[in-house]
Amino acid sequence: QVRLVESGGGLVQAGVSLRLSCAASGSIFSIDVMGWYRQAPGNQRELVAIITRGGSTNYADSVKGRFAVSRDNAKNTVYLQMNSLNAEDTAVYYCVARSLTRDYWGQGTQVTVSS
């Protein structure tokens, strides 16, 4: 089992930056990909950004150039630096850790951007 604990969400004004963190514990040797999804009210959960253990990344088109995902393998932690936030970024952000057989999810952290 893998446990994920997110932190860093909150209420911010449009245009500012915010950084999310997600610390993993448990059977992390099985995890290659970590990253972030988000879900806005009435919408499906969608990919934001993911990163492999080796550092390869993939971003949603809507956040390219504004968000940056990074990872500290020694600390088993993944980060999401979010810049130039806008109202459309308002959502619950979920950390994900992916093994060969399943995805593990955090409890989610709310990010609300006021315009």
PDB file as gemmi writes it, atoms N, CA and C in Angstrom:
CRYST1    1.000    1.000    1.000  90.00  90.00  90.00 P 1                      
ATOM      1  N   GLN A   1       0.825  -1.201   0.000  1.00  0.00           N  
ATOM      2  CA  GLN A   1       0.000   0.000   0.000  1.00  0.00           C  
ATOM      3  C   GLN A   1       0.858   1.250   0.000  1.00  0.00           C  
ATOM      4  N   VAL A   2       0.308   2.300  -0.578  1.00  0.00           N  
ATOM      5  CA  VAL A   2       0.978   3.600  -0.642  1.00  0.00           C  
ATOM      6  C   VAL A   2       0.033   4.642  -0.065  1.00  0.00           C  
ATOM      7  N   ARG A   3       0.564   5.475   0.802  1.00  0.00           N  
ATOM      8  CA  ARG A   3      -0.228   6.557   1.387  1.00  0.00           C  
ATOM      9  C   ARG A   3       0.307   7.875   0.864  1.00  0.00           C  
ATOM     10  N   LEU A   4      -0.611   8.759   0.464  1.00  0.00           N  
ATOM     11  CA  LEU A   4      -0.253  10.058  -0.095  1.00  0.00           C  
ATOM     12  C   LEU A   4      -0.883  11.155   0.747  1.00  0.00           C  
ATOM     13  N   VAL A   5      -0.091  12.129   1.117  1.00  0.00           N  
ATOM     14  CA  VAL A   5      -0.596  13.251   1.916  1.00  0.00           C  
ATOM     15  C   VAL A   5      -0.253  14.545   1.199  1.00  0.00           C  
ATOM     16  N   GLU A   6      -1.293  15.272   0.790  1.00  0.00           N  
ATOM     17  CA  GLU A   6      -1.121  16.522   0.059  1.00  0.00           C  
ATOM     18  C   GLU A   6      -1.154  17.710   1.013  1.00  0.00           C  
ATOM     19  N   SER A   7      -0.539  18.791   0.574  1.00  0.00           N  
ATOM     20  CA  SER A   7      -0.608  20.044   1.315  1.00  0.00           C  
ATOM     21  C   SER A   7      -0.375  21.195   0.357  1.00  0.00           C  
ATOM     22  N   GLY A   8      -0.781  22.385   0.777  1.00  0.00           N  
ATOM     23  CA  GLY A   8      -0.467  23.578   0.030  1.00  0.00           C  
ATOM     24  C   GLY A   8      -1.622  24.258  -0.674  1.00  0.00           C  
ATOM     25  N   GLY A   9      -2.814  23.702  -0.617  1.00  0.00           N  
ATOM     26  CA  GLY A   9      -3.938  24.356  -1.261  1.00  0.00           C  
ATOM     27  C   GLY A   9      -4.388  25.583  -0.502  1.00  0.00           C  
ATOM     28  N   GLY A  10      -5.372  26.292  -1.072  1.00  0.00           N  
ATOM     29  CA  GLY A  10      -5.905  27.452  -0.392  1.00  0.00           C  
ATOM     30  C   GLY A  10      -6.681  28.353  -1.311  1.00  0.00           C  
ATOM     31  N   LEU A  11      -7.040  29.522  -0.781  1.00  0.00           N  
ATOM     32  CA  LEU A  11      -7.764  30.547  -1.532  1.00  0.00           C  
ATOM     33  C   LEU A  11      -6.785  31.649  -1.908  1.00  0.00           C  
ATOM     34  N   VAL A  12      -6.670  31.901  -3.204  1.00  0.00           N  
ATOM     35  CA  VAL A  12      -5.748  32.924  -3.678  1.00  0.00           C  
ATOM     36  C   VAL A  12      -6.425  33.789  -4.723  1.00  0.00           C  
ATOM     37  N   GLN A  13      -5.803  34.920  -5.001  1.00  0.00           N  
ATOM     38  CA  GLN A  13      -6.310  35.803  -6.051  1.00  0.00           C  
ATOM     39  C   GLN A  13      -5.701  35.415  -7.394  1.00  0.00           C  
ATOM     40  N   ALA A  14      -6.388  35.762  -8.427  1.00  0.00           N  
ATOM     41  CA  ALA A  14      -5.894  35.483  -9.772  1.00  0.00           C  
ATOM     42  C   ALA A  14      -4.545  36.155  -9.985  1.00  0.00           C  
ATOM     43  N   GLY A  15      -3.673  35.429 -10.669  1.00  0.00           N  
ATOM     44  CA  GLY A  15      -2.371  35.968 -11.006  1.00  0.00           C  
ATOM     45  C   GLY A  15      -1.246  35.566 -10.075  1.00  0.00           C  
ATOM     46  N   VAL A  16      -1.593  35.053  -8.903  1.00  0.00           N  
ATOM     47  CA  VAL A  16      -0.545  34.694  -7.953  1.00  0.00           C  
ATOM     48  C   VAL A  16      -0.103  33.247  -8.166  1.00  0.00           C  
ATOM     49  N   SER A  17       0.881  32.848  -7.355  1.00  0.00           N  
ATOM     50  CA  SER A  17       1.429  31.501  -7.443  1.00  0.00           C  
ATOM     51  C   SER A  17       1.095  30.707  -6.189  1.00  0.00           C  
ATOM     52  N   LEU A  18       1.128  29.391  -6.357  1.00  0.00           N  
ATOM     53  CA  LEU A  18       0.865  28.481  -5.247  1.00  0.00           C  
ATOM     54  C   LEU A  18       1.642  27.207  -5.508  1.00  0.00           C  
ATOM     55  N   ARG A  19       2.128  26.568  -4.452  1.00  0.00           N  
ATOM     56  CA  ARG A  19       2.845  25.310  -4.625  1.00  0.00           C  
ATOM     57  C   ARG A  19       2.171  24.219  -3.795  1.00  0.00           C  
ATOM     58  N   LEU A  20       1.866  23.119  -4.459  1.00  0.00           N  
ATOM     59  CA  LEU A  20       1.318  21.950  -3.789  1.00  0.00           C  
ATOM     60  C   LEU A  20       2.434  20.929  -3.562  1.00  0.00           C  
ATOM     61  N   SER A  21       2.316  20.203  -2.467  1.00  0.00           N  
ATOM     62  CA  SER A  21       3.256  19.127  -2.156  1.00  0.00           C  
ATOM     63  C   SER A  21       2.477  17.857  -1.873  1.00  0.00           C  
ATOM     64  N   CYS A  22       3.113  16.731  -2.164  1.00  0.00           N  
ATOM     65  CA  CYS A  22       2.491  15.436  -1.890  1.00  0.00           C  
ATOM     66  C   CYS A  22       3.592  14.473  -1.449  1.00  0.00           C  
ATOM     67  N   ALA A  23       3.484  14.026  -0.216  1.00  0.00           N  
ATOM     68  CA  ALA A  23       4.472  13.102   0.336  1.00  0.00           C  
ATOM     69  C   ALA A  23       3.929  11.685   0.318  1.00  0.00           C  
ATOM     70  N   ALA A  24       4.717  10.761  -0.193  1.00  0.00           N  
ATOM     71  CA  ALA A  24       4.320   9.355  -0.283  1.00  0.00           C  
ATOM     72  C   ALA A  24       5.029   8.533   0.775  1.00  0.00           C  
ATOM     73  N   SER A  25       4.332   7.543   1.280  1.00  0.00           N  
ATOM     74  CA  SER A  25       4.918   6.599   2.229  1.00  0.00           C  
ATOM     75  C   SER A  25       4.342   5.221   1.970  1.00  0.00           C  
ATOM     76  N   GLY A  26       5.021   4.206   2.503  1.00  0.00           N  
ATOM     77  CA  GLY A  26       4.556   2.832   2.291  1.00  0.00           C  
ATOM     78  C   GLY A  26       5.392   2.133   1.228  1.00  0.00           C  
ATOM     79  N   SER A  27       4.738   1.402   0.358  1.00  0.00           N  
ATOM     80  CA  SER A  27       5.431   0.571  -0.647  1.00  0.00           C  
ATOM     81  C   SER A  27       5.821   1.397  -1.862  1.00  0.00           C  
ATOM     82  N   ILE A  28       6.634   2.399  -1.628  1.00  0.00           N  
ATOM     83  CA  ILE A  28       6.948   3.325  -2.716  1.00  0.00           C  
ATOM     84  C   ILE A  28       7.926   2.754  -3.712  1.00  0.00           C  
ATOM     85  N   PHE A  29       8.567   1.631  -3.405  1.00  0.00           N  
ATOM     86  CA  PHE A  29       9.474   1.034  -4.378  1.00  0.00           C  
ATOM     87  C   PHE A  29       8.733   0.642  -5.648  1.00  0.00           C  
ATOM     88  N   SER A  30       7.416   0.428  -5.527  1.00  0.00           N  
ATOM     89  CA  SER A  30       6.613   0.004  -6.679  1.00  0.00           C  
ATOM     90  C   SER A  30       6.151   1.159  -7.554  1.00  0.00           C  
ATOM     91  N   ILE A  31       6.423   2.371  -7.126  1.00  0.00           N  
ATOM     92  CA  ILE A  31       5.880   3.550  -7.811  1.00  0.00           C  
ATOM     93  C   ILE A  31       6.877   4.108  -8.812  1.00  0.00           C  
ATOM     94  N   ASP A  32       6.413   4.318 -10.049  1.00  0.00           N  
ATOM     95  CA  ASP A  32       7.234   5.000 -11.049  1.00  0.00           C  
ATOM     96  C   ASP A  32       6.708   6.417 -11.284  1.00  0.00           C  
ATOM     97  N   VAL A  33       5.451   6.516 -11.658  1.00  0.00           N  
ATOM     98  CA  VAL A  33       4.879   7.816 -11.997  1.00  0.00           C  
ATOM     99  C   VAL A  33       4.184   8.428 -10.787  1.00  0.00           C  
ATOM    100  N   MET A  34       4.403   9.719 -10.586  1.00  0.00           N  
ATOM    101  CA  MET A  34       3.647  10.505  -9.607  1.00  0.00           C  
ATOM    102  C   MET A  34       3.186  11.782 -10.268  1.00  0.00           C  
ATOM    103  N   GLY A  35       2.163  12.377  -9.692  1.00  0.00           N  
ATOM    104  CA  GLY A  35       1.712  13.629 -10.293  1.00  0.00           C  
ATOM    105  C   GLY A  35       0.413  14.116  -9.724  1.00  0.00           C  
ATOM    106  N   TRP A  36      -0.288  14.900 -10.566  1.00  0.00           N  
ATOM    107  CA  TRP A  36      -1.465  15.614 -10.099  1.00  0.00           C  
ATOM    108  C   TRP A  36      -2.598  15.552 -11.119  1.00  0.00           C  
ATOM    109  N   TYR A  37      -3.791  15.336 -10.593  1.00  0.00           N  
ATOM    110  CA  TYR A  37      -5.026  15.483 -11.331  1.00  0.00           C  
ATOM    111  C   TYR A  37      -5.861  16.539 -10.603  1.00  0.00           C  
ATOM    112  N   ARG A  38      -6.906  17.017 -11.244  1.00  0.00           N  
ATOM    113  CA  ARG A  38      -7.817  17.951 -10.586  1.00  0.00           C  
ATOM    114  C   ARG A  38      -9.246  17.686 -11.030  1.00  0.00           C  
ATOM    115  N   GLN A  39     -10.165  18.098 -10.173  1.00  0.00           N  
ATOM    116  CA  GLN A  39     -11.583  17.940 -10.479  1.00  0.00           C  
ATOM    117  C   GLN A  39     -12.327  19.176 -10.023  1.00  0.00           C  
ATOM    118  N   ALA A  40     -12.918  19.862 -10.990  1.00  0.00           N  
ATOM    119  CA  ALA A  40     -13.758  21.022 -10.705  1.00  0.00           C  
ATOM    120  C   ALA A  40     -15.200  20.561 -10.556  1.00  0.00           C  
ATOM    121  N   PRO A  41     -16.025  21.337  -9.867  1.00  0.00           N  
ATOM    122  CA  PRO A  41     -17.427  20.946  -9.679  1.00  0.00           C  
ATOM    123  C   PRO A  41     -18.123  20.691 -11.008  1.00  0.00           C  
ATOM    124  N   GLY A  42     -18.790  19.540 -11.109  1.00  0.00           N  
ATOM    125  CA  GLY A  42     -19.521  19.193 -12.311  1.00  0.00           C  
ATOM    126  C   GLY A  42     -18.668  18.623 -13.432  1.00  0.00           C  
ATOM    127  N   ASN A  43     -17.363  18.552 -13.202  1.00  0.00           N  
ATOM    128  CA  ASN A  43     -16.461  18.050 -14.236  1.00  0.00           C  
ATOM    129  C   ASN A  43     -15.833  16.723 -13.830  1.00  0.00           C  
ATOM    130  N   GLN A  44     -15.310  16.018 -14.812  1.00  0.00           N  
ATOM    131  CA  GLN A  44     -14.576  14.794 -14.516  1.00  0.00           C  
ATOM    132  C   GLN A  44     -13.174  15.143 -14.023  1.00  0.00           C  
ATOM    133  N   ARG A  45     -12.565  14.197 -13.332  1.00  0.00           N  
ATOM    134  CA  ARG A  45     -11.189  14.373 -12.909  1.00  0.00           C  
ATOM    135  C   ARG A  45     -10.301  14.382 -14.153  1.00  0.00           C  
ATOM    136  N   GLU A  46      -9.358  15.322 -14.216  1.00  0.00           N  
ATOM    137  CA  GLU A  46      -8.517  15.463 -15.392  1.00  0.00           C  
ATOM    138  C   GLU A  46      -7.048  15.555 -15.009  1.00  0.00           C  
ATOM    139  N   LEU A  47      -6.213  15.121 -15.936  1.00  0.00           N  
ATOM    140  CA  LEU A  47      -4.772  15.197 -15.741  1.00  0.00           C  
ATOM    141  C   LEU A  47      -4.322  16.652 -15.669  1.00  0.00           C  
ATOM    142  N   VAL A  48      -3.430  16.945 -14.733  1.00  0.00           N  
ATOM    143  CA  VAL A  48      -2.754  18.235 -14.699  1.00  0.00           C  
ATOM    144  C   VAL A  48      -1.301  18.052 -15.150  1.00  0.00           C  
ATOM    145  N   ALA A  49      -0.562  17.226 -14.418  1.00  0.00           N  
ATOM    146  CA  ALA A  49       0.842  16.994 -14.744  1.00  0.00           C  
ATOM    147  C   ALA A  49       1.326  15.739 -14.042  1.00  0.00           C  
ATOM    148  N   ILE A  50       2.175  14.983 -14.727  1.00  0.00           N  
ATOM    149  CA  ILE A  50       2.774  13.804 -14.124  1.00  0.00           C  
ATOM    150  C   ILE A  50       4.265  13.785 -14.421  1.00  0.00           C  
ATOM    151  N   ILE A  51       4.997  13.037 -13.590  1.00  0.00           N  
ATOM    152  CA  ILE A  51       6.447  12.958 -13.745  1.00  0.00           C  
ATOM    153  C   ILE A  51       6.890  11.548 -13.378  1.00  0.00           C  
ATOM    154  N   THR A  52       7.802  11.003 -14.175  1.00  0.00           N  
ATOM    155  CA  THR A  52       8.326   9.681 -13.882  1.00  0.00           C  
ATOM    156  C   THR A  52       9.478   9.771 -12.892  1.00  0.00           C  
ATOM    157  N   ARG A  53       9.893   8.621 -12.396  1.00  0.00           N  
ATOM    158  CA  ARG A  53      11.021   8.605 -11.472  1.00  0.00           C  
ATOM    159  C   ARG A  53      12.278   9.184 -12.129  1.00  0.00           C  
ATOM    160  N   GLY A  54      12.372   8.997 -13.437  1.00  0.00           N  
ATOM    161  CA  GLY A  54      13.527   9.516 -14.171  1.00  0.00           C  
ATOM    162  C   GLY A  54      13.413  10.976 -14.559  1.00  0.00           C  
ATOM    163  N   GLY A  55      12.255  11.586 -14.322  1.00  0.00           N  
ATOM    164  CA  GLY A  55      12.111  13.021 -14.579  1.00  0.00           C  
ATOM    165  C   GLY A  55      11.363  13.401 -15.840  1.00  0.00           C  
ATOM    166  N   SER A  56      10.859  12.438 -16.583  1.00  0.00           N  
ATOM    167  CA  SER A  56      10.054  12.773 -17.758  1.00  0.00           C  
ATOM    168  C   SER A  56       8.699  13.292 -17.307  1.00  0.00           C  
ATOM    169  N   THR A  57       8.209  14.317 -18.003  1.00  0.00           N  
ATOM    170  CA  THR A  57       6.965  14.965 -17.590  1.00  0.00           C  
ATOM    171  C   THR A  57       5.932  14.988 -18.708  1.00  0.00           C  
ATOM    172  N   ASN A  58       4.685  15.147 -18.299  1.00  0.00           N  
ATOM    173  CA  ASN A  58       3.582  15.312 -19.229  1.00  0.00           C  
ATOM    174  C   ASN A  58       2.600  16.294 -18.605  1.00  0.00           C  
ATOM    175  N   TYR A  59       2.144  17.276 -19.388  1.00  0.00           N  
ATOM    176  CA  TYR A  59       1.256  18.315 -18.877  1.00  0.00           C  
ATOM    177  C   TYR A  59      -0.021  18.401 -19.695  1.00  0.00           C  
ATOM    178  N   ALA A  60      -1.084  18.813 -19.033  1.00  0.00           N  
ATOM    179  CA  ALA A  60      -2.289  19.190 -19.751  1.00  0.00           C  
ATOM    180  C   ALA A  60      -2.003  20.473 -20.529  1.00  0.00           C  
ATOM    181  N   ASP A  61      -2.608  20.600 -21.700  1.00  0.00           N  
ATOM    182  CA  ASP A  61      -2.380  21.789 -22.523  1.00  0.00           C  
ATOM    183  C   ASP A  61      -2.757  23.063 -21.765  1.00  0.00           C  
ATOM    184  N   SER A  62      -3.770  22.981 -20.923  1.00  0.00           N  
ATOM    185  CA  SER A  62      -4.274  24.174 -20.233  1.00  0.00           C  
ATOM    186  C   SER A  62      -3.292  24.732 -19.200  1.00  0.00           C  
ATOM    187  N   VAL A  63      -2.304  23.946 -18.802  1.00  0.00           N  
ATOM    188  CA  VAL A  63      -1.368  24.424 -17.773  1.00  0.00           C  
ATOM    189  C   VAL A  63       0.063  24.555 -18.285  1.00  0.00           C  
ATOM    190  N   LYS A  64       0.307  24.151 -19.516  1.00  0.00           N  
ATOM    191  CA  LYS A  64       1.665  24.249 -20.059  1.00  0.00           C  
ATOM    192  C   LYS A  64       2.149  25.689 -20.023  1.00  0.00           C  
ATOM    193  N   GLY A  65       3.367  25.870 -19.553  1.00  0.00           N  
ATOM    194  CA  GLY A  65       3.942  27.197 -19.458  1.00  0.00           C  
ATOM    195  C   GLY A  65       3.608  27.926 -18.176  1.00  0.00           C  
ATOM    196  N   ARG A  66       2.638  27.419 -17.413  1.00  0.00           N  
ATOM    197  CA  ARG A  66       2.262  28.062 -16.142  1.00  0.00           C  
ATOM    198  C   ARG A  66       2.575  27.177 -14.944  1.00  0.00           C  
ATOM    199  N   PHE A  67       2.402  25.878 -15.092  1.00  0.00           N  
ATOM    200  CA  PHE A  67       2.615  24.932 -13.994  1.00  0.00           C  
ATOM    201  C   PHE A  67       3.886  24.140 -14.244  1.00  0.00           C  
ATOM    202  N   ALA A  68       4.521  23.724 -13.163  1.00  0.00           N  
ATOM    203  CA  ALA A  68       5.710  22.886 -13.262  1.00  0.00           C  
ATOM    204  C   ALA A  68       5.644  21.793 -12.202  1.00  0.00           C  
ATOM    205  N   VAL A  69       5.780  20.559 -12.645  1.00  0.00           N  
ATOM    206  CA  VAL A  69       5.804  19.422 -11.719  1.00  0.00           C  
ATOM    207  C   VAL A  69       7.256  19.023 -11.493  1.00  0.00           C  
ATOM    208  N   SER A  70       7.579  18.689 -10.262  1.00  0.00           N  
ATOM    209  CA  SER A  70       8.922  18.247  -9.924  1.00  0.00           C  
ATOM    210  C   SER A  70       8.835  17.176  -8.852  1.00  0.00           C  
ATOM    211  N   ARG A  71       9.970  16.554  -8.616  1.00  0.00           N  
ATOM    212  CA  ARG A  71       9.937  15.388  -7.725  1.00  0.00           C  
ATOM    213  C   ARG A  71      11.270  15.271  -7.006  1.00  0.00           C  
ATOM    214  N   ASP A  72      11.195  14.951  -5.736  1.00  0.00           N  
ATOM    215  CA  ASP A  72      12.378  14.671  -4.934  1.00  0.00           C  
ATOM    216  C   ASP A  72      12.296  13.199  -4.548  1.00  0.00           C  
ATOM    217  N   ASN A  73      13.016  12.360  -5.265  1.00  0.00           N  
ATOM    218  CA  ASN A  73      12.932  10.923  -5.013  1.00  0.00           C  
ATOM    219  C   ASN A  73      13.460  10.544  -3.627  1.00  0.00           C  
ATOM    220  N   ALA A  74      14.415  11.293  -3.141  1.00  0.00           N  
ATOM    221  CA  ALA A  74      14.964  11.000  -1.812  1.00  0.00           C  
ATOM    222  C   ALA A  74      13.926  11.246  -0.718  1.00  0.00           C  
ATOM    223  N   LYS A  75      13.044  12.201  -0.955  1.00  0.00           N  
ATOM    224  CA  LYS A  75      11.998  12.529   0.025  1.00  0.00           C  
ATOM    225  C   LYS A  75      10.656  11.910  -0.337  1.00  0.00           C  
ATOM    226  N   ASN A  76      10.617  11.187  -1.464  1.00  0.00           N  
ATOM    227  CA  ASN A  76       9.355  10.579  -1.922  1.00  0.00           C  
ATOM    228  C   ASN A  76       8.241  11.616  -1.999  1.00  0.00           C  
ATOM    229  N   THR A  77       8.576  12.757  -2.546  1.00  0.00           N  
ATOM    230  CA  THR A  77       7.647  13.880  -2.589  1.00  0.00           C  
ATOM    231  C   THR A  77       7.569  14.431  -4.008  1.00  0.00           C  
ATOM    232  N   VAL A  78       6.357  14.758  -4.422  1.00  0.00           N  
ATOM    233  CA  VAL A  78       6.137  15.407  -5.707  1.00  0.00           C  
ATOM    234  C   VAL A  78       5.525  16.781  -5.442  1.00  0.00           C  
ATOM    235  N   TYR A  79       5.902  17.738  -6.277  1.00  0.00           N  
ATOM    236  CA  TYR A  79       5.458  19.118  -6.118  1.00  0.00           C  
ATOM    237  C   TYR A  79       4.747  19.588  -7.387  1.00  0.00           C  
ATOM    238  N   LEU A  80       3.885  20.566  -7.210  1.00  0.00           N  
ATOM    239  CA  LEU A  80       3.271  21.236  -8.343  1.00  0.00           C  
ATOM    240  C   LEU A  80       3.359  22.733  -8.100  1.00  0.00           C  
ATOM    241  N   GLN A  81       4.219  23.385  -8.861  1.00  0.00           N  
ATOM    242  CA  GLN A  81       4.333  24.841  -8.801  1.00  0.00           C  
ATOM    243  C   GLN A  81       3.341  25.419  -9.790  1.00  0.00           C  
ATOM    244  N   MET A  82       2.413  26.217  -9.290  1.00  0.00           N  
ATOM    245  CA  MET A  82       1.362  26.784 -10.125  1.00  0.00           C  
ATOM    246  C   MET A  82       1.519  28.297 -10.170  1.00  0.00           C  
ATOM    247  N   ASN A  83       1.760  28.823 -11.350  1.00  0.00           N  
ATOM    248  CA  ASN A  83       1.942  30.253 -11.547  1.00  0.00           C  
ATOM    249  C   ASN A  83       0.805  30.815 -12.388  1.00  0.00           C  
ATOM    250  N   SER A  84       0.634  32.115 -12.306  1.00  0.00           N  
ATOM    251  CA  SER A  84      -0.393  32.801 -13.101  1.00  0.00           C  
ATOM    252  C   SER A  84      -1.746  32.108 -12.991  1.00  0.00           C  
ATOM    253  N   LEU A  85      -2.147  31.846 -11.769  1.00  0.00           N  
ATOM    254  CA  LEU A  85      -3.405  31.138 -11.542  1.00  0.00           C  
ATOM    255  C   LEU A  85      -4.590  31.972 -12.019  1.00  0.00           C  
ATOM    256  N   ASN A  86      -5.591  31.288 -12.543  1.00  0.00           N  
ATOM    257  CA  ASN A  86      -6.826  31.961 -12.942  1.00  0.00           C  
ATOM    258  C   ASN A  86      -8.019  31.171 -12.416  1.00  0.00           C  
ATOM    259  N   ALA A  87      -9.192  31.736 -12.571  1.00  0.00           N  
ATOM    260  CA  ALA A  87     -10.404  31.143 -11.994  1.00  0.00           C  
ATOM    261  C   ALA A  87     -10.646  29.729 -12.520  1.00  0.00           C  
ATOM    262  N   GLU A  88     -10.231  29.461 -13.741  1.00  0.00           N  
ATOM    263  CA  GLU A  88     -10.436  28.134 -14.330  1.00  0.00           C  
ATOM    264  C   GLU A  88      -9.562  27.063 -13.675  1.00  0.00           C  
ATOM    265  N   ASP A  89      -8.602  27.480 -12.866  1.00  0.00           N  
ATOM    266  CA  ASP A  89      -7.773  26.516 -12.142  1.00  0.00           C  
ATOM    267  C   ASP A  89      -8.411  26.085 -10.826  1.00  0.00           C  
ATOM    268  N   THR A  90      -9.537  26.686 -10.467  1.00  0.00           N  
ATOM    269  CA  THR A  90     -10.230  26.305  -9.246  1.00  0.00           C  
ATOM    270  C   THR A  90     -10.706  24.864  -9.319  1.00  0.00           C  
ATOM    271  N   ALA A  91     -10.285  24.061  -8.352  1.00  0.00           N  
ATOM    272  CA  ALA A  91     -10.619  22.634  -8.351  1.00  0.00           C  
ATOM    273  C   ALA A  91     -10.061  21.986  -7.096  1.00  0.00           C  
ATOM    274  N   VAL A  92     -10.446  20.753  -6.883  1.00  0.00           N  
ATOM    275  CA  VAL A  92      -9.756  19.918  -5.896  1.00  0.00           C  
ATOM    276  C   VAL A  92      -8.614  19.227  -6.632  1.00  0.00           C  
ATOM    277  N   TYR A  93      -7.421  19.355  -6.098  1.00  0.00           N  
ATOM    278  CA  TYR A  93      -6.236  18.779  -6.723  1.00  0.00           C  
ATOM    279  C   TYR A  93      -5.866  17.494  -5.979  1.00  0.00           C  
ATOM    280  N   TYR A  94      -5.710  16.425  -6.751  1.00  0.00           N  
ATOM    281  CA  TYR A  94      -5.409  15.114  -6.199  1.00  0.00           C  
ATOM    282  C   TYR A  94      -4.016  14.657  -6.618  1.00  0.00           C  
ATOM    283  N   CYS A  95      -3.270  14.196  -5.667  1.00  0.00           N  
ATOM    284  CA  CYS A  95      -1.984  13.577  -5.951  1.00  0.00           C  
ATOM    285  C   CYS A  95      -2.215  12.131  -6.361  1.00  0.00           C  
ATOM    286  N   VAL A  96      -1.445  11.654  -7.319  1.00  0.00           N  
ATOM    287  CA  VAL A  96      -1.545  10.269  -7.771  1.00  0.00           C  
ATOM    288  C   VAL A  96      -0.153   9.641  -7.761  1.00  0.00           C  
ATOM    289  N   ALA A  97      -0.110   8.374  -7.381  1.00  0.00           N  
ATOM    290  CA  ALA A  97       1.108   7.571  -7.470  1.00  0.00           C  
ATOM    291  C   ALA A  97       0.746   6.300  -8.219  1.00  0.00           C  
ATOM    292  N   ARG A  98       1.495   6.002  -9.263  1.00  0.00           N  
ATOM    293  CA  ARG A  98       1.104   4.938 -10.188  1.00  0.00           C  
ATOM    294  C   ARG A  98       2.124   3.801 -10.180  1.00  0.00           C  
ATOM    295  N   SER A  99       1.625   2.591  -9.891  1.00  0.00           N  
ATOM    296  CA  SER A  99       2.453   1.402 -10.014  1.00  0.00           C  
ATOM    297  C   SER A  99       2.029   0.658 -11.279  1.00  0.00           C  
ATOM    298  N   LEU A 100       2.594  -0.517 -11.493  1.00  0.00           N  
ATOM    299  CA  LEU A 100       2.226  -1.297 -12.675  1.00  0.00           C  
ATOM    300  C   LEU A 100       0.794  -1.804 -12.605  1.00  0.00           C  
ATOM    301  N   THR A 101       0.277  -1.915 -11.383  1.00  0.00           N  
ATOM    302  CA  THR A 101      -1.023  -2.572 -11.225  1.00  0.00           C  
ATOM    303  C   THR A 101      -2.152  -1.641 -10.821  1.00  0.00           C  
ATOM    304  N   ARG A 102      -1.843  -0.480 -10.252  1.00  0.00           N  
ATOM    305  CA  ARG A 102      -2.926   0.387  -9.804  1.00  0.00           C  
ATOM    306  C   ARG A 102      -2.430   1.792  -9.537  1.00  0.00           C  
ATOM    307  N   ASP A 103      -3.424   2.703  -9.420  1.00  0.00           N  
ATOM    308  CA  ASP A 103      -3.169   4.078  -9.001  1.00  0.00           C  
ATOM    309  C   ASP A 103      -3.552   4.241  -7.538  1.00  0.00           C  
ATOM    310  N   TYR A 104      -2.744   5.003  -6.839  1.00  0.00           N  
ATOM    311  CA  TYR A 104      -3.053   5.398  -5.474  1.00  0.00           C  
ATOM    312  C   TYR A 104      -3.366   6.891  -5.484  1.00  0.00           C  
ATOM    313  N   TRP A 105      -4.348   7.293  -4.672  1.00  0.00           N  
ATOM    314  CA  TRP A 105      -4.788   8.687  -4.681  1.00  0.00           C  
ATOM    315  C   TRP A 105      -4.700   9.296  -3.289  1.00  0.00           C  
ATOM    316  N   GLY A 106      -4.358  10.589  -3.252  1.00  0.00           N  
ATOM    317  CA  GLY A 106      -4.448  11.334  -2.021  1.00  0.00           C  
ATOM    318  C   GLY A 106      -5.874  11.761  -1.759  1.00  0.00           C  
ATOM    319  N   GLN A 107      -6.057  12.447  -0.634  1.00  0.00           N  
ATOM    320  CA  GLN A 107      -7.406  12.850  -0.237  1.00  0.00           C  
ATOM    321  C   GLN A 107      -7.876  14.100  -0.965  1.00  0.00           C  
ATOM    322  N   GLY A 108      -6.963  14.796  -1.603  1.00  0.00           N  
ATOM    323  CA  GLY A 108      -7.306  16.008  -2.337  1.00  0.00           C  
ATOM    324  C   GLY A 108      -7.095  17.260  -1.522  1.00  0.00           C  
ATOM    325  N   THR A 109      -6.725  18.336  -2.208  1.00  0.00           N  
ATOM    326  CA  THR A 109      -6.570  19.633  -1.567  1.00  0.00           C  
ATOM    327  C   THR A 109      -7.254  20.685  -2.444  1.00  0.00           C  
ATOM    328  N   GLN A 110      -8.036  21.540  -1.818  1.00  0.00           N  
ATOM    329  CA  GLN A 110      -8.828  22.523  -2.558  1.00  0.00           C  
ATOM    330  C   GLN A 110      -7.962  23.723  -2.937  1.00  0.00           C  
ATOM    331  N   VAL A 111      -8.052  24.093  -4.199  1.00  0.00           N  
ATOM    332  CA  VAL A 111      -7.446  25.335  -4.685  1.00  0.00           C  
ATOM    333  C   VAL A 111      -8.577  26.188  -5.246  1.00  0.00           C  
ATOM    334  N   THR A 112      -8.730  27.379  -4.698  1.00  0.00           N  
ATOM    335  CA  THR A 112      -9.758  28.302  -5.149  1.00  0.00           C  
ATOM    336  C   THR A 112      -9.097  29.599  -5.560  1.00  0.00           C  
ATOM    337  N   VAL A 113      -9.355  29.998  -6.813  1.00  0.00           N  
ATOM    338  CA  VAL A 113      -8.762  31.219  -7.349  1.00  0.00           C  
ATOM    339  C   VAL A 113      -9.873  32.239  -7.563  1.00  0.00           C  
ATOM    340  N   SER A 114      -9.778  33.358  -6.890  1.00  0.00           N  
ATOM    341  CA  SER A 114     -10.789  34.405  -7.027  1.00  0.00           C  
ATOM    342  C   SER A 114     -10.325  35.417  -8.061  1.00  0.00           C  
ATOM    343  N   SER A 115     -11.276  35.827  -8.890  1.00  0.00           N  
ATOM    344  CA  SER A 115     -10.929  36.772  -9.968  1.00  0.00           C  
ATOM    345  C   SER A 115     -11.236  38.208  -9.555  1.00  0.00           C  
TER     346      SER A 115                                                      
END                                                                             
